[in-house]
Amino acid sequence: MQRKPVPPAPSSLAAVGDVRDATPLVPKPEDDCCRRLIERAGVEDRGTASAWLVFLSAVGVLVDDDAGYARRGDVGVDDREALAAGFRENVFLGGDVVDALDDTPAQPRDVFDAVREQVPPWERAKRDNWQAFWTGRVRRRLDWAALFGQAARVDDTPRYRRA
């Protein structure tokens, strides 16, 4: 199953490690984990903390089971290949946004146009300006793809190309 929540990408894998390390070793319910991420990793609010938990579970550094979320001891955040594979396979549109890139720099809007048909109809009906909302979601995915080494940001602009 692919997951949709994607928090804003940090500037480094070390910051991802800080969030992962704030997650308990023994599974705890989501509310407890969100509180820990806010208190220990400086995550700004519960919604963002919840997105982090879902996302880190999707890329393979957390376990998500009936007991809650917990750190995986066998997967580190320094393994870009493993993170990239989890991102491509388990994050909704993760692989698609990477596949939409080539050597020509593209803005998030261009990448959104390439994947827009994959946004489910019920997601489109939730918002009046669903295109702008999903363009923002595509940009977050592009930022993560860049952090995981699958995309490259062009200068300091919001343009990306395949890495």
MARVEXLO-961491 format. One record per atom (N, C-alpha, C, O): residue number from 0; residue in one letter; atom name; x, y, z. Coordinates in steps of 0.1 Angstrom, whole numbers, plus 5000, padded with zeros to 4 digits. Layout:
N
NUM A CA X Y Z
...
***
This chain:
163
0 M N 5008 4988 5000
0 M CA 5000 5000 5000
0 M C 5009 5013 5000
0 M O 5019 5013 5008
1 Q N 5005 5022 4992
1 Q CA 5013 5034 4991
1 Q C 5007 5045 5001
1 Q O 4995 5045 5002
2 R N 5016 5053 5007
2 R CA 5012 5063 5016
2 R C 5012 5077 5010
2 R O 5021 5079 5002
3 K N 5003 5085 5014
3 K CA 5003 5099 5009
3 K C 5010 5109 5017
3 K O 5016 5118 5012
4 P N 5008 5109 5030
4 P CA 5014 5120 5038
4 P C 5030 5121 5036
4 P O 5037 5111 5038
5 V N 5034 5133 5033
5 V CA 5048 5136 5031
5 V C 5051 5149 5038
5 V O 5046 5159 5034
6 P N 5059 5148 5049
6 P CA 5063 5161 5056
6 P C 5072 5169 5047
6 P O 5078 5164 5038
7 P N 5074 5182 5050
7 P CA 5084 5189 5043
7 P C 5098 5183 5045
7 P O 5101 5178 5056
8 A N 5106 5182 5034
8 A CA 5119 5176 5035
8 A C 5129 5185 5042
8 A O 5129 5197 5040
9 P N 5137 5179 5052
9 P CA 5147 5187 5058
9 P C 5159 5189 5049
9 P O 5159 5185 5038
10 S N 5169 5196 5054
10 S CA 5180 5199 5046
10 S C 5191 5188 5046
10 S O 5200 5188 5038
11 S N 5189 5178 5055
11 S CA 5199 5168 5055
11 S C 5193 5154 5060
11 S O 5183 5154 5066
12 L N 5201 5144 5057
12 L CA 5197 5131 5063
12 L C 5199 5130 5078
12 L O 5192 5123 5085
13 A N 5208 5138 5083
13 A CA 5210 5139 5098
13 A C 5197 5144 5105
13 A O 5193 5139 5115
14 A N 5190 5153 5098
14 A CA 5177 5158 5104
14 A C 5167 5147 5104
14 A O 5158 5146 5113
15 V N 5167 5139 5093
15 V CA 5158 5127 5093
15 V C 5161 5117 5104
15 V O 5152 5112 5111
16 G N 5174 5116 5107
16 G CA 5179 5107 5118
16 G C 5174 5112 5131
16 G O 5170 5104 5140
17 D N 5174 5125 5133
17 D CA 5169 5131 5145
17 D C 5154 5128 5148
17 D O 5150 5124 5159
18 V N 5146 5128 5137
18 V CA 5132 5125 5139
18 V C 5131 5110 5141
18 V O 5123 5106 5150
19 R N 5138 5102 5134
19 R CA 5137 5088 5136
19 R C 5141 5084 5150
19 R O 5135 5076 5156
20 D N 5152 5090 5155
20 D CA 5157 5087 5168
20 D C 5148 5091 5179
20 D O 5149 5086 5191
21 A N 5139 5101 5176
21 A CA 5129 5105 5186
21 A C 5117 5095 5188
21 A O 5110 5095 5197
22 T N 5117 5086 5178
22 T CA 5106 5076 5178
22 T C 5111 5065 5188
22 T O 5122 5061 5189
23 P N 5101 5059 5196
23 P CA 5105 5049 5206
23 P C 5111 5036 5199
23 P O 5108 5033 5188
24 L N 5118 5029 5207
24 L CA 5123 5016 5203
24 L C 5112 5005 5204
24 L O 5112 4995 5197
25 V N 5104 5007 5214
25 V CA 5093 4998 5216
25 V C 5080 5004 5211
25 V O 5078 5016 5214
26 P N 5072 4997 5203
26 P CA 5060 5004 5197
26 P C 5051 5011 5207
26 P O 5048 5006 5217
27 K N 5048 5023 5203
27 K CA 5038 5031 5211
27 K C 5027 5037 5201
27 K O 5030 5037 5189
28 P N 5016 5040 5207
28 P CA 5005 5045 5199
28 P C 5009 5058 5192
28 P O 5018 5065 5197
29 E N 5002 5062 5181
29 E CA 5005 5074 5174
29 E C 5006 5086 5182
29 E O 5015 5094 5180
30 D N 4996 5088 5191
30 D CA 4996 5100 5199
30 D C 5009 5102 5207
30 D O 5014 5113 5208
31 D N 5013 5091 5213
31 D CA 5025 5091 5221
31 D C 5037 5094 5212
31 D O 5046 5102 5216
32 C N 5038 5088 5201
32 C CA 5049 5091 5191
32 C C 5049 5105 5186
32 C O 5060 5111 5186
33 C N 5037 5110 5183
33 C CA 5037 5124 5179
33 C C 5042 5134 5189
33 C O 5049 5143 5187
34 R N 5038 5131 5202
34 R CA 5042 5140 5213
34 R C 5058 5139 5214
34 R O 5064 5149 5216
35 R N 5063 5127 5213
35 R CA 5078 5125 5213
35 R C 5085 5133 5202
35 R O 5095 5140 5205
36 L N 5079 5133 5190
36 L CA 5086 5140 5179
36 L C 5085 5155 5181
36 L O 5095 5162 5178
37 I N 5075 5160 5187
37 I CA 5074 5174 5190
37 I C 5083 5178 5201
37 I O 5091 5188 5199
38 E N 5084 5170 5211
38 E CA 5093 5173 5223
38 E C 5107 5171 5220
38 E O 5116 5179 5224
39 R N 5111 5160 5213
39 R CA 5125 5156 5212
39 R C 5131 5160 5198
39 R O 5143 5161 5198
40 A N 5123 5161 5188
40 A CA 5129 5164 5175
40 A C 5125 5178 5169
40 A O 5129 5182 5159
41 G N 5117 5185 5177
41 G CA 5114 5199 5173
41 G C 5104 5199 5162
41 G O 5103 5210 5155
42 V N 5096 5189 5159
42 V CA 5086 5189 5149
42 V C 5075 5199 5154
42 V O 5071 5199 5165
43 E N 5070 5207 5144
43 E CA 5062 5218 5148
43 E C 5048 5215 5154
43 E O 5043 5223 5162
44 D N 5041 5205 5149
44 D CA 5028 5203 5154
44 D C 5024 5188 5152
44 D O 5032 5180 5145
45 R N 5013 5184 5157
45 R CA 5009 5170 5157
45 R C 5006 5165 5142
45 R O 5010 5154 5139
46 G N 5000 5173 5134
46 G CA 4998 5169 5120
46 G C 5011 5166 5113
46 G O 5011 5156 5106
47 T N 5021 5175 5114
47 T CA 5033 5172 5108
47 T C 5040 5160 5114
47 T O 5047 5152 5107
48 A N 5039 5158 5127
48 A CA 5045 5146 5134
48 A C 5038 5134 5128
48 A O 5045 5124 5126
49 S N 5025 5134 5127
49 S CA 5018 5122 5121
49 S C 5023 5119 5107
49 S O 5025 5108 5103
50 A N 5025 5130 5099
50 A CA 5030 5128 5085
50 A C 5044 5122 5085
50 A O 5047 5113 5077
51 W N 5053 5126 5095
51 W CA 5066 5120 5096
51 W C 5065 5106 5099
51 W O 5072 5098 5093
52 L N 5056 5102 5108
52 L CA 5055 5088 5112
52 L C 5051 5079 5100
52 L O 5057 5069 5098
53 V N 5041 5084 5093
53 V CA 5036 5076 5081
53 V C 5047 5075 5071
53 V O 5050 5065 5065
54 F N 5054 5087 5068
54 F CA 5064 5087 5058
54 F C 5076 5079 5061
54 F O 5081 5071 5053
55 L N 5081 5080 5074
55 L CA 5093 5072 5078
55 L C 5089 5057 5078
55 L O 5098 5048 5075
56 S N 5077 5053 5080
56 S CA 5073 5040 5079
56 S C 5073 5035 5065
56 S O 5077 5024 5062
57 A N 5068 5044 5056
57 A CA 5068 5040 5042
57 A C 5082 5038 5036
57 A O 5084 5029 5028
58 V N 5091 5047 5040
58 V CA 5105 5045 5035
58 V C 5113 5034 5042
58 V O 5124 5031 5038
59 G N 5107 5028 5052
59 G CA 5113 5017 5058
59 G C 5122 5018 5071
59 G O 5128 5009 5075
60 V N 5121 5030 5077
60 V CA 5130 5032 5089
60 V C 5122 5030 5102
60 V O 5127 5030 5113
61 L N 5108 5030 5101
61 L CA 5100 5027 5112
61 L C 5091 5015 5110
61 L O 5088 5012 5098
62 V N 5087 5009 5120
62 V CA 5077 4998 5120
62 V C 5064 5004 5124
62 V O 5063 5012 5133
63 D N 5054 5000 5116
63 D CA 5040 5005 5119
63 D C 5031 4992 5120
63 D O 5028 4986 5110
64 D N 5027 4989 5133
64 D CA 5019 4977 5134
64 D C 5008 4980 5144
64 D O 5006 4992 5147
65 D N 5000 4970 5148
65 D CA 4989 4972 5157
65 D C 4993 4979 5170
65 D O 4984 4986 5176
66 A N 5005 4977 5175
66 A CA 5009 4983 5187
66 A C 5013 4998 5186
66 A O 5014 5005 5196
67 G N 5016 5002 5173
67 G CA 5020 5016 5171
67 G C 5032 5017 5162
67 G O 5035 5008 5154
68 Y N 5040 5027 5164
68 Y CA 5052 5030 5157
68 Y C 5064 5027 5166
68 Y O 5064 5030 5178
69 A N 5075 5023 5159
69 A CA 5088 5021 5166
69 A C 5099 5021 5156
69 A O 5097 5019 5144
70 R N 5111 5025 5161
70 R CA 5123 5025 5152
70 R C 5127 5011 5148
70 R O 5125 5001 5156
71 R N 5131 5010 5136
71 R CA 5137 4997 5131
71 R C 5152 4998 5134
71 R O 5159 5008 5131
72 G N 5157 4988 5141
72 G CA 5171 4988 5145
72 G C 5181 4985 5133
72 G O 5193 4987 5134
73 D N 5175 4978 5123
73 D CA 5183 4973 5112
73 D C 5184 4982 5100
73 D O 5191 4979 5090
74 V N 5177 4994 5100
74 V CA 5177 5003 5089
74 V C 5181 5017 5094
74 V O 5175 5023 5103
75 G N 5192 5022 5088
75 G CA 5197 5035 5092
75 G C 5192 5046 5081
75 G O 5188 5042 5070
76 V N 5193 5058 5085
76 V CA 5189 5069 5076
76 V C 5201 5073 5067
76 V O 5199 5082 5058
77 D N 5212 5066 5068
77 D CA 5224 5070 5059
77 D C 5224 5061 5047
77 D O 5233 5063 5038
78 D N 5215 5052 5046
78 D CA 5214 5043 5034
78 D C 5205 5049 5023
78 D O 5193 5046 5023
79 R N 5210 5058 5015
79 R CA 5202 5065 5006
79 R C 5195 5056 4996
79 R O 5184 5058 4992
80 E N 5202 5045 4992
80 E CA 5196 5036 4982
80 E C 5183 5029 4988
80 E O 5173 5028 4981
81 A N 5184 5025 5001
81 A CA 5173 5018 5007
81 A C 5161 5028 5009
81 A O 5150 5025 5006
82 L N 5165 5041 5013
82 L CA 5154 5051 5015
82 L C 5148 5054 5001
82 L O 5136 5056 5001
83 A N 5156 5056 4991
83 A CA 5151 5059 4978
83 A C 5142 5048 4973
83 A O 5131 5050 4967
84 A N 5145 5035 4975
84 A CA 5137 5024 4971
84 A C 5124 5024 4978
84 A O 5113 5022 4972
85 G N 5124 5026 4991
85 G CA 5111 5027 4999
85 G C 5103 5039 4994
85 G O 5091 5038 4993
86 F N 5109 5050 4991
86 F CA 5102 5062 4986
86 F C 5095 5059 4973
86 F O 5084 5062 4971
87 R N 5103 5053 4964
87 R CA 5097 5050 4950
87 R C 5085 5040 4951
87 R O 5076 5042 4944
88 E N 5087 5030 4960
88 E CA 5077 5020 4960
88 E C 5065 5022 4969
88 E O 5054 5018 4966
89 N N 5067 5030 4980
89 N CA 5057 5030 4991
89 N C 5051 5044 4993
89 N O 5042 5045 5001
90 V N 5056 5054 4986
90 V CA 5050 5068 4988
90 V C 5042 5071 4975
90 V O 5048 5070 4964
91 F N 5030 5074 4977
91 F CA 5021 5078 4965
91 F C 5028 5088 4957
91 F O 5031 5099 4962
92 L N 5029 5085 4944
92 L CA 5036 5094 4934
92 L C 5051 5095 4936
92 L O 5057 5103 4928
93 G N 5057 5089 4945
93 G CA 5071 5090 4948
93 G C 5079 5086 4935
93 G O 5087 5094 4930
94 G N 5077 5074 4930
94 G CA 5084 5070 4918
94 G C 5080 5077 4906
94 G O 5088 5080 4897
95 D N 5067 5081 4905
95 D CA 5062 5088 4894
95 D C 5068 5102 4892
95 D O 5071 5106 4880
96 V N 5070 5109 4903
96 V CA 5076 5122 4901
96 V C 5091 5121 4897
96 V O 5096 5129 4889
97 V N 5098 5111 4902
97 V CA 5112 5108 4897
97 V C 5112 5104 4882
97 V O 5120 5109 4875
98 D N 5103 5096 4878
98 D CA 5102 5091 4865
98 D C 5098 5102 4855
98 D O 5102 5102 4843
99 A N 5092 5113 4860
99 A CA 5088 5124 4852
99 A C 5099 5133 4849
99 A O 5098 5142 4840
100 L N 5110 5132 4856
100 L CA 5122 5141 4854
100 L C 5131 5135 4843
100 L O 5132 5123 4840
101 D N 5138 5144 4837
101 D CA 5149 5141 4828
101 D C 5160 5151 4830
101 D O 5161 5157 4840
102 D N 5169 5152 4820
102 D CA 5180 5161 4821
102 D C 5177 5176 4820
102 D O 5184 5185 4824
103 T N 5165 5179 4815
103 T CA 5160 5193 4814
103 T C 5154 5197 4827
103 T O 5144 5190 4832
104 P N 5158 5208 4833
104 P CA 5152 5213 4845
104 P C 5137 5215 4844
104 P O 5132 5221 4834
105 A N 5130 5210 4854
105 A CA 5115 5211 4854
105 A C 5110 5217 4867
105 A O 5116 5215 4878
106 Q N 5100 5226 4866
106 Q CA 5094 5231 4878
106 Q C 5084 5221 4884
106 Q O 5079 5212 4876
107 P N 5080 5222 4896
107 P CA 5070 5213 4902
107 P C 5057 5213 4894
107 P O 5051 5202 4893
108 R N 5053 5224 4888
108 R CA 5041 5225 4880
108 R C 5042 5216 4868
108 R O 5033 5209 4864
109 D N 5054 5216 4862
109 D CA 5056 5207 4850
109 D C 5055 5192 4854
109 D O 5049 5184 4847
110 V N 5061 5189 4865
110 V CA 5061 5175 4870
110 V C 5046 5171 4874
110 V O 5042 5160 4871
111 F N 5039 5181 4881
111 F CA 5025 5178 4884
111 F C 5017 5175 4871
111 F O 5009 5166 4871
112 D N 5019 5183 4861
112 D CA 5012 5181 4848
112 D C 5015 5167 4843
112 D O 5006 5161 4837
113 A N 5027 5161 4845
113 A CA 5030 5148 4840
113 A C 5023 5137 4848
113 A O 5021 5126 4843
114 V N 5020 5140 4861
114 V CA 5014 5129 4870
114 V C 4999 5132 4874
114 V O 4993 5124 4881
115 R N 4994 5143 4869
115 R CA 4981 5148 4874
115 R C 4970 5138 4872
115 R O 4960 5137 4881
116 E N 4970 5130 4862
116 E CA 4960 5120 4860
116 E C 4959 5109 4870
116 E O 4950 5101 4871
117 Q N 4970 5107 4878
117 Q CA 4971 5097 4888
117 Q C 4964 5101 4901
117 Q O 4963 5093 4910
118 V N 4961 5114 4902
118 V CA 4955 5119 4914
118 V C 4940 5114 4914
118 V O 4933 5117 4904
119 P N 4936 5107 4924
119 P CA 4923 5101 4924
119 P C 4912 5111 4923
119 P O 4913 5122 4929
120 P N 4900 5108 4917
120 P CA 4889 5117 4916
120 P C 4884 5123 4929
120 P O 4881 5135 4930
121 W N 4884 5114 4939
121 W CA 4879 5119 4952
121 W C 4889 5129 4958
121 W O 4884 5138 4966
122 E N 4902 5128 4955
122 E CA 4911 5138 4960
122 E C 4909 5152 4953
122 E O 4910 5162 4959
123 R N 4905 5151 4940
123 R CA 4903 5163 4932
123 R C 4890 5170 4937
123 R O 4889 5182 4937
124 A N 4880 5162 4942
124 A CA 4868 5168 4946
124 A C 4868 5174 4960
124 A O 4859 5182 4964
125 K N 4879 5171 4968
125 K CA 4880 5176 4981
125 K C 4883 5191 4982
125 K O 4880 5198 4992
126 R N 4889 5197 4972
126 R CA 4894 5211 4972
126 R C 4890 5218 4959
126 R O 4890 5212 4948
127 D N 4887 5231 4961
127 D CA 4884 5239 4949
127 D C 4896 5240 4940
127 D O 4895 5239 4927
128 N N 4907 5242 4946
128 N CA 4920 5244 4938
128 N C 4929 5232 4940
128 N O 4940 5234 4945
129 W N 4924 5220 4936
129 W CA 4932 5208 4939
129 W C 4945 5208 4931
129 W O 4954 5202 4936
130 Q N 4945 5215 4920
130 Q CA 4958 5215 4912
130 Q C 4969 5222 4920
130 Q O 4980 5217 4920
131 A N 4966 5233 4926
131 A CA 4977 5240 4934
131 A C 4981 5232 4946
131 A O 4992 5231 4949
132 F N 4971 5226 4953
132 F CA 4974 5217 4964
132 F C 4983 5206 4960
132 F O 4993 5203 4967
133 W N 4980 5199 4949
133 W CA 4988 5187 4945
133 W C 5001 5192 4939
133 W O 5010 5184 4939
134 T N 5002 5203 4933
134 T CA 5015 5208 4929
134 T C 5024 5210 4941
134 T O 5036 5207 4940
135 G N 5019 5215 4952
135 G CA 5026 5215 4965
135 G C 5031 5202 4969
135 G O 5042 5200 4974
136 R N 5022 5192 4968
136 R CA 5025 5178 4972
136 R C 5036 5173 4963
136 R O 5045 5166 4968
137 V N 5035 5176 4951
137 V CA 5046 5171 4941
137 V C 5059 5177 4945
137 V O 5069 5171 4945
138 R N 5059 5190 4948
138 R CA 5072 5197 4952
138 R C 5078 5190 4964
138 R O 5090 5188 4965
139 R N 5070 5187 4974
139 R CA 5075 5180 4986
139 R C 5082 5167 4982
139 R O 5093 5163 4986
140 R N 5075 5160 4973
140 R CA 5081 5147 4968
140 R C 5094 5149 4960
140 R O 5104 5142 4962
141 L N 5095 5160 4953
141 L CA 5107 5163 4946
141 L C 5118 5167 4955
141 L O 5130 5163 4953
142 D N 5115 5174 4966
142 D CA 5125 5177 4976
142 D C 5130 5165 4983
142 D O 5142 5163 4985
143 W N 5122 5155 4986
143 W CA 5126 5143 4992
143 W C 5134 5135 4981
143 W O 5145 5129 4985
144 A N 5130 5134 4969
144 A CA 5138 5127 4959
144 A C 5152 5133 4958
144 A O 5161 5126 4956
145 A N 5153 5146 4959
145 A CA 5166 5153 4959
145 A C 5174 5148 4971
145 A O 5186 5145 4970
146 L N 5168 5148 4983
146 L CA 5175 5144 4995
146 L C 5180 5129 4994
146 L O 5191 5126 4999
147 F N 5172 5121 4987
147 F CA 5175 5107 4986
147 F C 5184 5104 4974
147 F O 5187 5093 4971
148 G N 5188 5115 4966
148 G CA 5198 5113 4955
148 G C 5191 5109 4942
148 G O 5199 5105 4933
149 Q N 5178 5110 4941
149 Q CA 5171 5106 4929
149 Q C 5169 5118 4919
149 Q O 5166 5116 4908
150 A N 5169 5129 4925
150 A CA 5167 5142 4917
150 A C 5178 5152 4922
150 A O 5184 5150 4932
151 A N 5179 5162 4914
151 A CA 5189 5173 4917
151 A C 5181 5186 4916
151 A O 5175 5188 4905
152 R N 5182 5194 4926
152 R CA 5177 5207 4925
152 R C 5186 5216 4917
152 R O 5198 5216 4919
153 V N 5181 5224 4908
153 V CA 5189 5233 4900
153 V C 5191 5246 4907
153 V O 5181 5254 4909
154 D N 5203 5249 4911
154 D CA 5206 5261 4918
154 D C 5197 5263 4930
154 D O 5194 5253 4937
155 D N 5193 5275 4933
155 D CA 5183 5277 4944
155 D C 5169 5279 4939
155 D O 5161 5285 4946
156 T N 5166 5275 4927
156 T CA 5153 5276 4922
156 T C 5145 5264 4924
156 T O 5150 5254 4928
157 P N 5132 5265 4923
157 P CA 5123 5253 4925
157 P C 5123 5246 4911
157 P O 5112 5243 4906
158 R N 5134 5242 4906
158 R CA 5135 5234 4894
158 R C 5143 5222 4897
158 R O 5153 5222 4905
159 Y N 5140 5211 4891
159 Y CA 5146 5198 4894
159 Y C 5149 5191 4881
159 Y O 5143 5193 4871
160 R N 5159 5182 4881
160 R CA 5162 5173 4870
160 R C 5166 5160 4876
160 R O 5168 5158 4888
161 R N 5166 5150 4868
161 R CA 5170 5136 4872
161 R C 5184 5136 4877
161 R O 5193 5143 4870
162 A N 5187 5130 4888
162 A CA 5201 5129 4893
162 A C 5209 5118 4885
162 A O 5221 5116 4888
***
